[in-house]
């Protein structure tokens, strides 16, 4: 599988995935899972491998029950609340169940969380990997927003949480696991964006890469209509806005009368999925092999190895 992707994945030179690390970390685990017949472990390892390409178009397509089992392994815990990090750096409880152990311990929505299982909360968050079926983070800053929520679903049968009570005093509670854990549409994109602009714009160039770099082969354009070019508009995006949604965010956001806004940027992926590797137990690993290029002749929208967002928000919705 990795050998094929190393030859065919169209963003190898752009994202620079670490195939040596993937082989070192994943292949022995895959072999062990095959030897023991552990289908859930096999699918989990493939899910983790896919996530480390930091491309939402790369990943294992799993049968429904297998995906459910993998979700239970990767983020199976529910301690009665989730967490977000505010703009001031504090981490607070959200979605708290008032009649559960957190509520009875004094934790409610807005309670400041100080530590998680003995680790300072920001240290624990920094060490959390956001790995989940169908959830790969091309933009690192998007992943950083989600890390507290992923941490809130990761620990053992119980978690020790230190927090500030309503009087500002530190309190510690041991909370049990409640057991509730958890296509590309360019024609539409072009037609919609055309309503907000009076300028012809390049939508994307289908191209290829050889030893001399990237080459445009066929261009697709946005042809202006302009009937709403003076209408003030706000486009809301988040991490789940991906692929054709990324393109829509990019081109609508470039219109002078449109403000691009969100808690996070869009997903940061846009290449064409045409690569499929069929594996045991009904699992399929998908990945892009056909390139969409920008006017500058580099991969359109997708983050490179820095994982820096390339569709900047004009306004970030504050978490306060």
N, C-alpha and C positions, 0 to 999 in steps of 0.2 A: 504494500500500500504506500508506504513512505517513499519507496524508490520511484513509483509511478508519479506521485505528486511532486517529487523533486525534479522530475523531467517535464511535467505538464502544467503544474500550477502557474497561472499567468502572472502572479505577483511575486514570484520568488526573488527577483532582483530588487523589487521595490520594498517589500516587507522584511526580507532576509530572515525567514523562519529558521530556527536552529534545529536542523534535522539531526545533527549528531546528538543533541540533548534529548530530542524526542525518541531516537532509537535507544539511547542509554536508559532513559527513564521508563519508557512505555513498553518496549518489546519484551523485556523479561517478565513484566507483569502480565502482558497478553498471553505469553507462553504458559505461565502458571495458571491463568484462568482457563485456558484451553485444556490443560492437563487435568485440572480438577473438575471441569465441566461447569464452572461457575459463570452462567450466562450474564448475570447482573454485573459482576466484576468486569467481564469482558467488555460489555457495553459502556460501563462507567469509564474505563480506561480510554476507550475510543472517544468518548465525550470530552474527557480532559485533553486528549491529544488535539482534537478539533479546536477547542477553545484557545489553545496556545498558538494558533495561527492568527489570533486577534482579527478575525474576519467572519462576519455573520453568515457569509456564503459558504463557509467551510464547516463541516460538522457531520456527525453520524445521524442518519435518519433511522429511528428506532421503531419497532412495533409498539403499539400502544401500551401493552402491559409491561414490556421491557423498559420503556421510557418512564412509566410510573414507578417501577422498582428502582431505577437509577435516581430519580428525583428523591425517593425516600432515603437513599444512601447519602446523597450529596447535601441535602438540606432538609433533613427529616424532623428537626426539632421545632417545638413551639413552646416557649416559656411564658406565653401569655402577653407578649408585647413585641413590637419591632423597634427599630432605632433609625434616626436620621441625624446627620451632622448639620448644624446651623452655620450661617455665614460667619458668626463670631468664633467658630471652632468648637463650641460645646456640642456634646452628643446627648440627645434627649430621647425619651421613650415616646412612641406613637402607637396607635392602634391597641391600646392597653385594654385588656378585658378586666373590668372593674371587680367582678366577683371571683376572679382567679387569684392564685398566690401572689402575683405582683401587686394587685389592687389591695389585698389584705395586708401586704407588707409596707404599703405607703407609696408604691410606684403608680403614677398616673400619667396621662398624656402631658408632656412638658417636663417631667422629672429629669434632672440632669444625671446621666450615668457616668460614673468615675472609673470603674474597673470591671473587667469581665474575667472571671475565673483566675483572679490574682494578677492579671496583666492590666497595666494602665490602658484605658479604653482606646486611645489613639494608637498605641502600640499594637493592641489586639486587632484593630481595624486594618492597620497597615499590613499585617501578616495574613489577612484574609484574602483568599482567591475566590473570585466570582466565577465559579464553574457550575454550569447547569445546562441541561439539554436545550438547544435552540437559543442560547444566550451567550454569545461571544462579543466581547467589547473591543471594537477596533479603536475607539477613542479612550485613552487612559483616564481622562478627567471624568468621563461618563461612569467608568467603572468605580472611580473613587466615590462618586455619589452613592452608588449601590452597596459599597462594602459594608457599611453599618447594618443594613438590612440582611445581608448574607450572614454576617457574624451572628445576628440574632437567631439564626436557625442552625447554629453550629455549636455543639458542645456534647456533653454526655447525657446520662439520664437526669442530671440536674446541673445547674449552673450557679456559681456564687457571684452575686452582683453587688457592687458598692455604689451607692447613689446619695444624692443630697435630698433630705426630706424637706417639707414645706418651711421648716424653721431654719434651713441652711446647714443642718448638722449631717455629718456622714453617717449613713446606716448601711448595714450589710444584710442581705437576705439570700438564702439558698432556695432556688426556685426549681420545681420539678418540671420535666418535660410533660406537656399536656397530651402529646400524642396526636396532634392535629396537623403536623407538618405537611407541611405541604407534600409577486412576479413583476417582475419588471414590466412597467406599463408606460413606456416612453411616449406613445401616441397620446395617452391621456395627459401626461405631464406637459407635453408640448402644447396641446390644445388649451390647457388651463393657464399656463404661463403666458401664452400669446394674448390673453385678455387683459393682462396688466402691463404690457410693454408695447411701444411703437417702434421697436428696433429689432431687426433680424439678428438672431443669436445662434451660435453653434450649440446644439444640445449635447452631442457626443460624437466622437470619431471611433469607428471600429478599426482596430489595427492589430499590429503584431510586433514582436520583439525579436531581434537577431543580435549578432555580435557587435553590430554598430549602433545598437540602441533601439528605441521605439519608433515605429513608423505608422502614420495615419494611412488608412486605406479607403474608407468610405465615411462620409460626413452625413450627419442628420441635424436638421436645423429647426429652430423655433421661428415660425413666420408670424409677424406682428398682426394683431387685431386692434389692441389698444383701447377698447371701449371702457375699460376700468382703470386706465393709467393714472387718473387723478383721484381715484377713490382710496382714502387711507385704509390700510388693511393690516391685520396682525396675523401671522402664521405661527401657531404653537407646535413645537416639536418636542420629542424626547428620545430616549435610547431605542424605543421600539419603532421609531420612524426610520426605516432602512430601505436600501436598494432603490426602487423607484421613488420611495418616500424621501430618500436622501437627495435624489435629483430634483424633486419638487421643491425641497427646502432650499437647495442651492440656487435655483433659477428664480423662484419667487422672491427669495431674500435679496437677489440682485436688483430687483425692481425698486425704483426710487420711492414709490409710495407704499412699500411693504416693509413691515418690521418683523424680523425673525426673533422669536422669543421662546424660552423654555427653561425648565429646571436643569436639563442637560442638553447638550447638542444632539443632533441626529446621530444615527449609528455609525456613519462613516464607511459604508460599503456600497459598491456599485458595479462590480464586474459580472460577467455573464456565466452562470452555472451551466457547464456542459460536461463536466467530468464526474463520473460515477464509478465507484469501486464496490462491487457486491461481495459481502462478507457472510459468514455463517449466521444462522438464527434470524434471517430476514433483515439484517442490518445493512445499510448502504451508506458509504462515506461519499459526500458530495463536495465539490470544490470547483472554482472557476478555472476555465482554460482559455476563454476568448477575451481579448482586451477591449475595454472602452477607454479611449484617450481624451484628454482635454485639448483645448486649443493650443496649449503650450507643448503638447506632445508627450505628456506624462500620464500615468493612470488617473482616470477621472475619479475624484472624490475620495477614493480609498486612502487611509492613512498609510504612511511608510513605517519604517522600523521604529521611529520616534513615537508613534501613536498619537501625534498631535492633531487635533481637530482641524480640518481644512474648510469647514463651513461655519464661520464664526457667528455666534449669536449677537444681535444688536442689543438685546436686553436679556439679562439673566434674571429669572424670577427668584427673588430672595427667599431664603429659608430663615425666617425670623420668628 
